[in-house]
């Protein structure tokens, strides 16, 4: 059992609070992802779990054991760093076997682990080379193999693919997901890359300023962002937000002269708070672009048309708002043209302007 429990953990650096009273349980053999922008506290939290930073408040458990005050060595974890951290004076074989050797594993078993792990990561032909003779992708595979060879029940990864080029990152992401699906390991993966988070994780914990904004399965985070920040941070392009004016005693809103009916729970909230304005959040793929006006479609003008192969990405101006809209690649839309936008009502997300939380 290798469940990780983070209970009311805080970490400060002087007057700066990097991690602010966070609580999270990562289940046994779960692939969890910490996602957030640079400086949000995700790497600090990972280092606290690893024992590389001492927490100021709270407790950390691995399995049933309180490891808050234990050294990294005694936590029985493995870690992969962003900058590879392979030993330049050791061969690939010795790099991979370093962890087991430090745990006094017998030589024959070390050799077996090294060979098996190298085969998993397709680097079995590189065992006699030194890191200077390897490409960036190969060195990253060595770093992952070294962590796996320890056979720890908990694996921590700190942005392990961020130093790779785009094509290699795509390849490594697929390989990593396939590999870790086969291992009985609890994994916590830190990244600022939303695509990595959505494609790899069983669950995503989104951080901002040291606090969890939302913890959920990837598509729930994408389709139902809990805050304005998450909608604007996750998605390429990010979620569009338009000003919406509440009318008819809170049962409808007006967006660019088009009325949209609100769900009962949203209506009840707005009546209670006596609010007159909210955000309407809608993703680019959930807006139908039209050449002519239809019911529930509002007018906009095209600023830019970007052909992206699988679709056109159209930047439009609707009132004071700048929006992104997806269109079929064969669509006949041109810069400067008038366009009408019809949001999918089921995909609209209403956000409180004051609290920036989803309604």
Secondary structure, 3 states (H helix, E strand, C coil): CCCEEEEEEEEEECCEEEEEEEEEEECCCCEEEEECCCCCCHHHHHHHHHCCCCCCEEEEEECCEECCCCCHHHHCEEEECCCCCCCCCCEHHHHHHHHHHHCCCCHHHHHHHHHHHHHHCCCHHHCCCEHHHCCHHHHHHHHHHHHHHCCCCEEEEECCCCCCCHHHHHHHHHHHHHHHHHCCCEEEEEECCHHHHHHHCCEEEEEECCEEEEEECHHHHHHCCCEHHHHHHCCCCCCEEEEEEEEHHHCEEEECCEEEECCHHHHHHHHHHCCCEEEEEECHHHEEEECCCCCCCEEEEEEEEEECCCCEEEEEEECCEEEEEEECCCCCCCCCCEEEEEECHHHCEEEECCCCEEC
